[in-house]
Amino acid sequence: MKYMKILGLVAVAATALLAFLGVGTASATTLTNEAGEVVKTGSTVDFSIPSGKAAVLTETGGEPLDTCTTSTVSGKTTNEGGTGVAVTGNVETLTWKSCTFPTETKTLAGLQVSGTGERNVSATGTFEVTINTILFGSCIYGVTKETPLGTLANGTFTANAVAEKFSGSSLACPATSLWTATYTATEPKEVKVDA
């Protein structure tokens, strides 16, 4: 019994030590520019699809629903990130051009970048995009707060997100679609995540 109490106290002490060390060594998330400087609060960050690439919205079954060869995302950072703090920013423009069908952004929100990994970019609110198709009619697709959108690494934002059909869409529109695209940073030119 005495050994069990001692073992229990050792376990509690070890847990407390690990918790303390974990807090002390938590990684910091920041964005840096091509010079390695931290991207400051209020800085403009722009991304666009490079020539020869496209943003594609695909039905969950695999059929392309809409393809845009020109798309840009632009906004301003609302913080610099830090230890245990995601970098956030407001998206001010999200444009779609040279698309299969007329495509337009209806509602904008913000983005957050937290650390590294396969899903380090997510939405901070609701985004809605309207696609006026010939086959299905008008389809409104979007994502809501905390939806994983993709990754940001080495100046490239790789979108890979499931968008849901929103109310106001034609009944024939598929319930979900997959948004895939590769955007390259244009301002700063080599924005990357340091974590």
PyMOL CGO cylinders between C-alpha atoms (Angstrom):
from pymol import cmd
from pymol.cgo import CYLINDER

trace = [
    CYLINDER, 0.00, 0.00, 0.00, 2.84, 2.34, 0.93, 0.3, 1, 1, 1, 1, 1, 1,
    CYLINDER, 2.84, 2.34, 0.93, 4.52, 1.65, -2.44, 0.3, 1, 1, 1, 1, 1, 1,
    CYLINDER, 4.52, 1.65, -2.44, 1.25, 2.44, -4.26, 0.3, 1, 1, 1, 1, 1, 1,
    CYLINDER, 1.25, 2.44, -4.26, 1.06, 5.86, -2.56, 0.3, 1, 1, 1, 1, 1, 1,
    CYLINDER, 1.06, 5.86, -2.56, 4.68, 6.62, -3.43, 0.3, 1, 1, 1, 1, 1, 1,
    CYLINDER, 4.68, 6.62, -3.43, 4.13, 5.47, -7.02, 0.3, 1, 1, 1, 1, 1, 1,
    CYLINDER, 4.13, 5.47, -7.02, 1.01, 7.66, -7.21, 0.3, 1, 1, 1, 1, 1, 1,
    CYLINDER, 1.01, 7.66, -7.21, 2.96, 10.71, -5.94, 0.3, 1, 1, 1, 1, 1, 1,
    CYLINDER, 2.96, 10.71, -5.94, 5.76, 10.06, -8.45, 0.3, 1, 1, 1, 1, 1, 1,
    CYLINDER, 5.76, 10.06, -8.45, 3.20, 9.84, -11.26, 0.3, 1, 1, 1, 1, 1, 1,
    CYLINDER, 3.20, 9.84, -11.26, 1.56, 13.13, -10.19, 0.3, 1, 1, 1, 1, 1, 1,
    CYLINDER, 1.56, 13.13, -10.19, 4.98, 14.85, -9.94, 0.3, 1, 1, 1, 1, 1, 1,
    CYLINDER, 4.98, 14.85, -9.94, 6.01, 13.55, -13.38, 0.3, 1, 1, 1, 1, 1, 1,
    CYLINDER, 6.01, 13.55, -13.38, 2.74, 14.75, -14.92, 0.3, 1, 1, 1, 1, 1, 1,
    CYLINDER, 2.74, 14.75, -14.92, 3.17, 18.21, -13.36, 0.3, 1, 1, 1, 1, 1, 1,
    CYLINDER, 3.17, 18.21, -13.36, 6.75, 18.41, -14.65, 0.3, 1, 1, 1, 1, 1, 1,
    CYLINDER, 6.75, 18.41, -14.65, 5.71, 17.41, -18.18, 0.3, 1, 1, 1, 1, 1, 1,
    CYLINDER, 5.71, 17.41, -18.18, 2.89, 19.96, -18.14, 0.3, 1, 1, 1, 1, 1, 1,
    CYLINDER, 2.89, 19.96, -18.14, 5.32, 22.67, -17.04, 0.3, 1, 1, 1, 1, 1, 1,
    CYLINDER, 5.32, 22.67, -17.04, 7.88, 21.73, -19.68, 0.3, 1, 1, 1, 1, 1, 1,
    CYLINDER, 7.88, 21.73, -19.68, 5.16, 21.61, -22.31, 0.3, 1, 1, 1, 1, 1, 1,
    CYLINDER, 5.16, 21.61, -22.31, 4.09, 25.17, -21.51, 0.3, 1, 1, 1, 1, 1, 1,
    CYLINDER, 4.09, 25.17, -21.51, 7.68, 26.36, -21.47, 0.3, 1, 1, 1, 1, 1, 1,
    CYLINDER, 7.68, 26.36, -21.47, 8.53, 24.89, -24.88, 0.3, 1, 1, 1, 1, 1, 1,
    CYLINDER, 8.53, 24.89, -24.88, 5.28, 25.50, -26.77, 0.3, 1, 1, 1, 1, 1, 1,
    CYLINDER, 5.28, 25.50, -26.77, 6.01, 26.41, -30.37, 0.3, 1, 1, 1, 1, 1, 1,
    CYLINDER, 6.01, 26.41, -30.37, 5.31, 29.86, -31.73, 0.3, 1, 1, 1, 1, 1, 1,
    CYLINDER, 5.31, 29.86, -31.73, 3.51, 30.39, -35.04, 0.3, 1, 1, 1, 1, 1, 1,
    CYLINDER, 3.51, 30.39, -35.04, 4.52, 33.40, -37.14, 0.3, 1, 1, 1, 1, 1, 1,
    CYLINDER, 4.52, 33.40, -37.14, 4.57, 34.32, -40.82, 0.3, 1, 1, 1, 1, 1, 1,
    CYLINDER, 4.57, 34.32, -40.82, 7.83, 35.55, -42.30, 0.3, 1, 1, 1, 1, 1, 1,
    CYLINDER, 7.83, 35.55, -42.30, 8.66, 37.29, -45.56, 0.3, 1, 1, 1, 1, 1, 1,
    CYLINDER, 8.66, 37.29, -45.56, 11.47, 36.61, -48.05, 0.3, 1, 1, 1, 1, 1, 1,
    CYLINDER, 11.47, 36.61, -48.05, 13.96, 38.48, -45.79, 0.3, 1, 1, 1, 1, 1, 1,
    CYLINDER, 13.96, 38.48, -45.79, 13.02, 36.28, -42.81, 0.3, 1, 1, 1, 1, 1, 1,
    CYLINDER, 13.02, 36.28, -42.81, 11.24, 39.17, -41.04, 0.3, 1, 1, 1, 1, 1, 1,
    CYLINDER, 11.24, 39.17, -41.04, 8.00, 38.57, -39.16, 0.3, 1, 1, 1, 1, 1, 1,
    CYLINDER, 8.00, 38.57, -39.16, 4.95, 39.77, -41.09, 0.3, 1, 1, 1, 1, 1, 1,
    CYLINDER, 4.95, 39.77, -41.09, 3.55, 42.56, -38.90, 0.3, 1, 1, 1, 1, 1, 1,
    CYLINDER, 3.55, 42.56, -38.90, -0.07, 43.18, -37.88, 0.3, 1, 1, 1, 1, 1, 1,
    CYLINDER, -0.07, 43.18, -37.88, -1.92, 45.04, -40.65, 0.3, 1, 1, 1, 1, 1, 1,
    CYLINDER, -1.92, 45.04, -40.65, 0.36, 43.78, -43.43, 0.3, 1, 1, 1, 1, 1, 1,
    CYLINDER, 0.36, 43.78, -43.43, -1.15, 42.91, -46.79, 0.3, 1, 1, 1, 1, 1, 1,
    CYLINDER, -1.15, 42.91, -46.79, -0.82, 39.27, -47.83, 0.3, 1, 1, 1, 1, 1, 1,
    CYLINDER, -0.82, 39.27, -47.83, -1.73, 38.29, -51.42, 0.3, 1, 1, 1, 1, 1, 1,
    CYLINDER, -1.73, 38.29, -51.42, -1.89, 34.91, -53.13, 0.3, 1, 1, 1, 1, 1, 1,
    CYLINDER, -1.89, 34.91, -53.13, -2.79, 34.04, -56.72, 0.3, 1, 1, 1, 1, 1, 1,
    CYLINDER, -2.79, 34.04, -56.72, -2.96, 30.96, -58.92, 0.3, 1, 1, 1, 1, 1, 1,
    CYLINDER, -2.96, 30.96, -58.92, 0.15, 30.77, -61.13, 0.3, 1, 1, 1, 1, 1, 1,
    CYLINDER, 0.15, 30.77, -61.13, -0.14, 30.53, -64.89, 0.3, 1, 1, 1, 1, 1, 1,
    CYLINDER, -0.14, 30.53, -64.89, -1.03, 27.05, -66.09, 0.3, 1, 1, 1, 1, 1, 1,
    CYLINDER, -1.03, 27.05, -66.09, -2.77, 26.09, -62.82, 0.3, 1, 1, 1, 1, 1, 1,
    CYLINDER, -2.77, 26.09, -62.82, -6.44, 26.25, -61.79, 0.3, 1, 1, 1, 1, 1, 1,
    CYLINDER, -6.44, 26.25, -61.79, -8.84, 26.25, -58.88, 0.3, 1, 1, 1, 1, 1, 1,
    CYLINDER, -8.84, 26.25, -58.88, -11.19, 23.29, -59.27, 0.3, 1, 1, 1, 1, 1, 1,
    CYLINDER, -11.19, 23.29, -59.27, -14.49, 22.59, -57.55, 0.3, 1, 1, 1, 1, 1, 1,
    CYLINDER, -14.49, 22.59, -57.55, -15.30, 18.91, -57.92, 0.3, 1, 1, 1, 1, 1, 1,
    CYLINDER, -15.30, 18.91, -57.92, -18.43, 16.97, -57.01, 0.3, 1, 1, 1, 1, 1, 1,
    CYLINDER, -18.43, 16.97, -57.01, -17.78, 14.47, -54.25, 0.3, 1, 1, 1, 1, 1, 1,
    CYLINDER, -17.78, 14.47, -54.25, -18.26, 11.77, -56.92, 0.3, 1, 1, 1, 1, 1, 1,
    CYLINDER, -18.26, 11.77, -56.92, -15.25, 13.11, -58.83, 0.3, 1, 1, 1, 1, 1, 1,
    CYLINDER, -15.25, 13.11, -58.83, -16.84, 15.10, -61.70, 0.3, 1, 1, 1, 1, 1, 1,
    CYLINDER, -16.84, 15.10, -61.70, -15.53, 18.69, -62.11, 0.3, 1, 1, 1, 1, 1, 1,
    CYLINDER, -15.53, 18.69, -62.11, -18.24, 21.22, -61.30, 0.3, 1, 1, 1, 1, 1, 1,
    CYLINDER, -18.24, 21.22, -61.30, -16.29, 24.43, -61.99, 0.3, 1, 1, 1, 1, 1, 1,
    CYLINDER, -16.29, 24.43, -61.99, -12.72, 25.29, -62.99, 0.3, 1, 1, 1, 1, 1, 1,
    CYLINDER, -12.72, 25.29, -62.99, -11.17, 28.78, -62.71, 0.3, 1, 1, 1, 1, 1, 1,
    CYLINDER, -11.17, 28.78, -62.71, -7.73, 29.47, -64.17, 0.3, 1, 1, 1, 1, 1, 1,
    CYLINDER, -7.73, 29.47, -64.17, -7.48, 32.82, -62.38, 0.3, 1, 1, 1, 1, 1, 1,
    CYLINDER, -7.48, 32.82, -62.38, -8.15, 33.31, -58.68, 0.3, 1, 1, 1, 1, 1, 1,
    CYLINDER, -8.15, 33.31, -58.68, -6.70, 35.62, -56.07, 0.3, 1, 1, 1, 1, 1, 1,
    CYLINDER, -6.70, 35.62, -56.07, -6.91, 35.84, -52.27, 0.3, 1, 1, 1, 1, 1, 1,
    CYLINDER, -6.91, 35.84, -52.27, -5.93, 39.07, -50.55, 0.3, 1, 1, 1, 1, 1, 1,
    CYLINDER, -5.93, 39.07, -50.55, -6.23, 40.45, -47.05, 0.3, 1, 1, 1, 1, 1, 1,
    CYLINDER, -6.23, 40.45, -47.05, -4.51, 41.93, -44.03, 0.3, 1, 1, 1, 1, 1, 1,
    CYLINDER, -4.51, 41.93, -44.03, -3.10, 40.22, -40.97, 0.3, 1, 1, 1, 1, 1, 1,
    CYLINDER, -3.10, 40.22, -40.97, -4.82, 41.00, -37.67, 0.3, 1, 1, 1, 1, 1, 1,
    CYLINDER, -4.82, 41.00, -37.67, -1.98, 39.74, -35.46, 0.3, 1, 1, 1, 1, 1, 1,
    CYLINDER, -1.98, 39.74, -35.46, 1.56, 38.40, -35.63, 0.3, 1, 1, 1, 1, 1, 1,
    CYLINDER, 1.56, 38.40, -35.63, 0.87, 35.08, -33.93, 0.3, 1, 1, 1, 1, 1, 1,
    CYLINDER, 0.87, 35.08, -33.93, 3.17, 33.86, -31.20, 0.3, 1, 1, 1, 1, 1, 1,
    CYLINDER, 3.17, 33.86, -31.20, 3.54, 31.08, -28.67, 0.3, 1, 1, 1, 1, 1, 1,
    CYLINDER, 3.54, 31.08, -28.67, 0.29, 29.13, -28.69, 0.3, 1, 1, 1, 1, 1, 1,
    CYLINDER, 0.29, 29.13, -28.69, -1.37, 31.85, -30.81, 0.3, 1, 1, 1, 1, 1, 1,
    CYLINDER, -1.37, 31.85, -30.81, -2.46, 31.36, -34.43, 0.3, 1, 1, 1, 1, 1, 1,
    CYLINDER, -2.46, 31.36, -34.43, -1.74, 34.03, -37.03, 0.3, 1, 1, 1, 1, 1, 1,
    CYLINDER, -1.74, 34.03, -37.03, -5.05, 35.51, -38.18, 0.3, 1, 1, 1, 1, 1, 1,
    CYLINDER, -5.05, 35.51, -38.18, -6.15, 37.78, -40.98, 0.3, 1, 1, 1, 1, 1, 1,
    CYLINDER, -6.15, 37.78, -40.98, -9.22, 39.13, -42.72, 0.3, 1, 1, 1, 1, 1, 1,
    CYLINDER, -9.22, 39.13, -42.72, -9.77, 38.18, -46.35, 0.3, 1, 1, 1, 1, 1, 1,
    CYLINDER, -9.77, 38.18, -46.35, -10.72, 41.37, -48.19, 0.3, 1, 1, 1, 1, 1, 1,
    CYLINDER, -10.72, 41.37, -48.19, -10.97, 39.95, -51.71, 0.3, 1, 1, 1, 1, 1, 1,
    CYLINDER, -10.97, 39.95, -51.71, -11.45, 36.45, -53.14, 0.3, 1, 1, 1, 1, 1, 1,
    CYLINDER, -11.45, 36.45, -53.14, -11.78, 36.63, -56.93, 0.3, 1, 1, 1, 1, 1, 1,
    CYLINDER, -11.78, 36.63, -56.93, -12.58, 34.04, -59.60, 0.3, 1, 1, 1, 1, 1, 1,
    CYLINDER, -12.58, 34.04, -59.60, -11.99, 34.62, -63.32, 0.3, 1, 1, 1, 1, 1, 1,
    CYLINDER, -11.99, 34.62, -63.32, -11.76, 32.55, -66.50, 0.3, 1, 1, 1, 1, 1, 1,
    CYLINDER, -11.76, 32.55, -66.50, -14.12, 29.99, -64.99, 0.3, 1, 1, 1, 1, 1, 1,
    CYLINDER, -14.12, 29.99, -64.99, -16.25, 27.27, -66.57, 0.3, 1, 1, 1, 1, 1, 1,
    CYLINDER, -16.25, 27.27, -66.57, -19.33, 29.11, -65.24, 0.3, 1, 1, 1, 1, 1, 1,
    CYLINDER, -19.33, 29.11, -65.24, -19.87, 32.60, -63.79, 0.3, 1, 1, 1, 1, 1, 1,
    CYLINDER, -19.87, 32.60, -63.79, -18.40, 32.39, -60.29, 0.3, 1, 1, 1, 1, 1, 1,
    CYLINDER, -18.40, 32.39, -60.29, -18.59, 35.06, -57.60, 0.3, 1, 1, 1, 1, 1, 1,
    CYLINDER, -18.59, 35.06, -57.60, -17.70, 35.36, -53.93, 0.3, 1, 1, 1, 1, 1, 1,
    CYLINDER, -17.70, 35.36, -53.93, -20.81, 36.19, -51.91, 0.3, 1, 1, 1, 1, 1, 1,
    CYLINDER, -20.81, 36.19, -51.91, -19.51, 36.26, -48.30, 0.3, 1, 1, 1, 1, 1, 1,
    CYLINDER, -19.51, 36.26, -48.30, -15.98, 36.76, -46.94, 0.3, 1, 1, 1, 1, 1, 1,
    CYLINDER, -15.98, 36.76, -46.94, -14.50, 35.93, -43.54, 0.3, 1, 1, 1, 1, 1, 1,
    CYLINDER, -14.50, 35.93, -43.54, -10.99, 35.42, -42.20, 0.3, 1, 1, 1, 1, 1, 1,
    CYLINDER, -10.99, 35.42, -42.20, -8.26, 32.79, -42.07, 0.3, 1, 1, 1, 1, 1, 1,
    CYLINDER, -8.26, 32.79, -42.07, -5.99, 31.50, -39.37, 0.3, 1, 1, 1, 1, 1, 1,
    CYLINDER, -5.99, 31.50, -39.37, -2.65, 29.73, -39.65, 0.3, 1, 1, 1, 1, 1, 1,
    CYLINDER, -2.65, 29.73, -39.65, -1.55, 27.57, -36.74, 0.3, 1, 1, 1, 1, 1, 1,
    CYLINDER, -1.55, 27.57, -36.74, 1.74, 25.76, -36.81, 0.3, 1, 1, 1, 1, 1, 1,
    CYLINDER, 1.74, 25.76, -36.81, 2.69, 23.35, -39.54, 0.3, 1, 1, 1, 1, 1, 1,
    CYLINDER, 2.69, 23.35, -39.54, 1.13, 20.16, -40.77, 0.3, 1, 1, 1, 1, 1, 1,
    CYLINDER, 1.13, 20.16, -40.77, -1.36, 18.95, -43.31, 0.3, 1, 1, 1, 1, 1, 1,
    CYLINDER, -1.36, 18.95, -43.31, -4.27, 21.19, -42.23, 0.3, 1, 1, 1, 1, 1, 1,
    CYLINDER, -4.27, 21.19, -42.23, -2.71, 24.34, -40.79, 0.3, 1, 1, 1, 1, 1, 1,
    CYLINDER, -2.71, 24.34, -40.79, -5.03, 26.88, -42.50, 0.3, 1, 1, 1, 1, 1, 1,
    CYLINDER, -5.03, 26.88, -42.50, -8.66, 27.16, -41.42, 0.3, 1, 1, 1, 1, 1, 1,
    CYLINDER, -8.66, 27.16, -41.42, -11.59, 29.56, -41.73, 0.3, 1, 1, 1, 1, 1, 1,
    CYLINDER, -11.59, 29.56, -41.73, -12.48, 31.95, -38.91, 0.3, 1, 1, 1, 1, 1, 1,
    CYLINDER, -12.48, 31.95, -38.91, -15.98, 32.51, -40.26, 0.3, 1, 1, 1, 1, 1, 1,
    CYLINDER, -15.98, 32.51, -40.26, -18.26, 31.73, -43.19, 0.3, 1, 1, 1, 1, 1, 1,
    CYLINDER, -18.26, 31.73, -43.19, -17.20, 31.96, -46.84, 0.3, 1, 1, 1, 1, 1, 1,
    CYLINDER, -17.20, 31.96, -46.84, -19.82, 31.62, -49.63, 0.3, 1, 1, 1, 1, 1, 1,
    CYLINDER, -19.82, 31.62, -49.63, -19.24, 31.36, -53.39, 0.3, 1, 1, 1, 1, 1, 1,
    CYLINDER, -19.24, 31.36, -53.39, -21.99, 31.31, -56.02, 0.3, 1, 1, 1, 1, 1, 1,
    CYLINDER, -21.99, 31.31, -56.02, -21.58, 29.29, -59.22, 0.3, 1, 1, 1, 1, 1, 1,
    CYLINDER, -21.58, 29.29, -59.22, -24.21, 29.74, -61.94, 0.3, 1, 1, 1, 1, 1, 1,
    CYLINDER, -24.21, 29.74, -61.94, -24.07, 26.38, -63.72, 0.3, 1, 1, 1, 1, 1, 1,
    CYLINDER, -24.07, 26.38, -63.72, -26.00, 25.33, -66.81, 0.3, 1, 1, 1, 1, 1, 1,
    CYLINDER, -26.00, 25.33, -66.81, -26.83, 21.82, -65.61, 0.3, 1, 1, 1, 1, 1, 1,
    CYLINDER, -26.83, 21.82, -65.61, -27.66, 22.41, -61.92, 0.3, 1, 1, 1, 1, 1, 1,
    CYLINDER, -27.66, 22.41, -61.92, -28.65, 26.08, -61.86, 0.3, 1, 1, 1, 1, 1, 1,
    CYLINDER, -28.65, 26.08, -61.86, -27.29, 28.45, -59.22, 0.3, 1, 1, 1, 1, 1, 1,
    CYLINDER, -27.29, 28.45, -59.22, -25.18, 26.66, -56.58, 0.3, 1, 1, 1, 1, 1, 1,
    CYLINDER, -25.18, 26.66, -56.58, -23.92, 28.34, -53.41, 0.3, 1, 1, 1, 1, 1, 1,
    CYLINDER, -23.92, 28.34, -53.41, -21.02, 26.54, -51.75, 0.3, 1, 1, 1, 1, 1, 1,
    CYLINDER, -21.02, 26.54, -51.75, -19.10, 27.51, -48.68, 0.3, 1, 1, 1, 1, 1, 1,
    CYLINDER, -19.10, 27.51, -48.68, -17.28, 26.70, -45.50, 0.3, 1, 1, 1, 1, 1, 1,
    CYLINDER, -17.28, 26.70, -45.50, -17.94, 27.73, -41.91, 0.3, 1, 1, 1, 1, 1, 1,
    CYLINDER, -17.94, 27.73, -41.91, -15.79, 28.66, -38.91, 0.3, 1, 1, 1, 1, 1, 1,
    CYLINDER, -15.79, 28.66, -38.91, -12.95, 26.24, -38.12, 0.3, 1, 1, 1, 1, 1, 1,
    CYLINDER, -12.95, 26.24, -38.12, -13.27, 24.34, -41.41, 0.3, 1, 1, 1, 1, 1, 1,
    CYLINDER, -13.27, 24.34, -41.41, -9.79, 23.11, -42.42, 0.3, 1, 1, 1, 1, 1, 1,
    CYLINDER, -9.79, 23.11, -42.42, -8.88, 24.68, -45.78, 0.3, 1, 1, 1, 1, 1, 1,
    CYLINDER, -8.88, 24.68, -45.78, -5.41, 23.35, -46.55, 0.3, 1, 1, 1, 1, 1, 1,
    CYLINDER, -5.41, 23.35, -46.55, -1.77, 24.15, -45.92, 0.3, 1, 1, 1, 1, 1, 1,
    CYLINDER, -1.77, 24.15, -45.92, 0.58, 27.10, -46.08, 0.3, 1, 1, 1, 1, 1, 1,
    CYLINDER, 0.58, 27.10, -46.08, 4.26, 26.28, -46.57, 0.3, 1, 1, 1, 1, 1, 1,
    CYLINDER, 4.26, 26.28, -46.57, 7.19, 27.85, -48.42, 0.3, 1, 1, 1, 1, 1, 1,
    CYLINDER, 7.19, 27.85, -48.42, 5.16, 30.59, -50.11, 0.3, 1, 1, 1, 1, 1, 1,
    CYLINDER, 5.16, 30.59, -50.11, 2.43, 28.23, -51.34, 0.3, 1, 1, 1, 1, 1, 1,
    CYLINDER, 2.43, 28.23, -51.34, -1.13, 27.90, -50.09, 0.3, 1, 1, 1, 1, 1, 1,
    CYLINDER, -1.13, 27.90, -50.09, -2.52, 24.51, -51.12, 0.3, 1, 1, 1, 1, 1, 1,
    CYLINDER, -2.52, 24.51, -51.12, -6.30, 24.48, -50.85, 0.3, 1, 1, 1, 1, 1, 1,
    CYLINDER, -6.30, 24.48, -50.85, -7.95, 21.13, -50.19, 0.3, 1, 1, 1, 1, 1, 1,
    CYLINDER, -7.95, 21.13, -50.19, -11.31, 21.66, -48.54, 0.3, 1, 1, 1, 1, 1, 1,
    CYLINDER, -11.31, 21.66, -48.54, -14.80, 20.18, -48.60, 0.3, 1, 1, 1, 1, 1, 1,
    CYLINDER, -14.80, 20.18, -48.60, -17.41, 22.89, -49.24, 0.3, 1, 1, 1, 1, 1, 1,
    CYLINDER, -17.41, 22.89, -49.24, -21.06, 22.42, -48.36, 0.3, 1, 1, 1, 1, 1, 1,
    CYLINDER, -21.06, 22.42, -48.36, -24.10, 23.44, -50.37, 0.3, 1, 1, 1, 1, 1, 1,
    CYLINDER, -24.10, 23.44, -50.37, -25.76, 26.43, -48.67, 0.3, 1, 1, 1, 1, 1, 1,
    CYLINDER, -25.76, 26.43, -48.67, -29.40, 27.43, -48.62, 0.3, 1, 1, 1, 1, 1, 1,
    CYLINDER, -29.40, 27.43, -48.62, -30.48, 29.37, -51.70, 0.3, 1, 1, 1, 1, 1, 1,
    CYLINDER, -30.48, 29.37, -51.70, -28.90, 26.80, -54.00, 0.3, 1, 1, 1, 1, 1, 1,
    CYLINDER, -28.90, 26.80, -54.00, -30.92, 24.98, -56.65, 0.3, 1, 1, 1, 1, 1, 1,
    CYLINDER, -30.92, 24.98, -56.65, -32.14, 21.58, -55.49, 0.3, 1, 1, 1, 1, 1, 1,
    CYLINDER, -32.14, 21.58, -55.49, -30.11, 19.81, -58.19, 0.3, 1, 1, 1, 1, 1, 1,
    CYLINDER, -30.11, 19.81, -58.19, -26.76, 21.10, -56.86, 0.3, 1, 1, 1, 1, 1, 1,
    CYLINDER, -26.76, 21.10, -56.86, -24.61, 18.39, -55.27, 0.3, 1, 1, 1, 1, 1, 1,
    CYLINDER, -24.61, 18.39, -55.27, -24.64, 18.48, -51.43, 0.3, 1, 1, 1, 1, 1, 1,
    CYLINDER, -24.64, 18.48, -51.43, -20.85, 18.85, -51.13, 0.3, 1, 1, 1, 1, 1, 1,
    CYLINDER, -20.85, 18.85, -51.13, -17.90, 19.61, -53.34, 0.3, 1, 1, 1, 1, 1, 1,
    CYLINDER, -17.90, 19.61, -53.34, -14.12, 19.52, -53.04, 0.3, 1, 1, 1, 1, 1, 1,
    CYLINDER, -14.12, 19.52, -53.04, -12.13, 22.74, -53.60, 0.3, 1, 1, 1, 1, 1, 1,
    CYLINDER, -12.13, 22.74, -53.60, -8.54, 22.16, -54.71, 0.3, 1, 1, 1, 1, 1, 1,
    CYLINDER, -8.54, 22.16, -54.71, -6.04, 24.76, -55.87, 0.3, 1, 1, 1, 1, 1, 1,
    CYLINDER, -6.04, 24.76, -55.87, -2.45, 25.88, -55.48, 0.3, 1, 1, 1, 1, 1, 1,
    CYLINDER, -2.45, 25.88, -55.48, -1.88, 29.57, -54.79, 0.3, 1, 1, 1, 1, 1, 1,
    CYLINDER, -1.88, 29.57, -54.79, 1.52, 31.29, -54.79, 0.3, 1, 1, 1, 1, 1, 1,
    CYLINDER, 1.52, 31.29, -54.79, 2.36, 34.24, -52.54, 0.3, 1, 1, 1, 1, 1, 1,
    CYLINDER, 2.36, 34.24, -52.54, 2.78, 37.51, -54.44, 0.3, 1, 1, 1, 1, 1, 1,
    CYLINDER, 2.78, 37.51, -54.44, 3.04, 39.85, -51.41, 0.3, 1, 1, 1, 1, 1, 1,
    CYLINDER, 3.04, 39.85, -51.41, 5.24, 39.17, -49.54, 0.3, 1, 1, 1, 1, 1, 1,
    CYLINDER, 5.24, 39.17, -49.54, 6.83, 37.08, -52.28, 0.3, 1, 1, 1, 1, 1, 1,
    CYLINDER, 6.83, 37.08, -52.28, 7.93, 34.20, -50.09, 0.3, 1, 1, 1, 1, 1, 1,
    CYLINDER, 7.93, 34.20, -50.09, 5.57, 34.27, -47.11, 0.3, 1, 1, 1, 1, 1, 1,
    CYLINDER, 5.57, 34.27, -47.11, 6.07, 31.17, -45.03, 0.3, 1, 1, 1, 1, 1, 1,
    CYLINDER, 6.07, 31.17, -45.03, 5.10, 29.74, -41.67, 0.3, 1, 1, 1, 1, 1, 1,
    CYLINDER, 5.10, 29.74, -41.67, 7.63, 29.55, -38.87, 0.3, 1, 1, 1, 1, 1, 1,
    CYLINDER, 7.63, 29.55, -38.87, 6.52, 27.28, -36.07, 0.3, 1, 1, 1, 1, 1, 1,
]
cmd.load_cgo(trace, "trace")
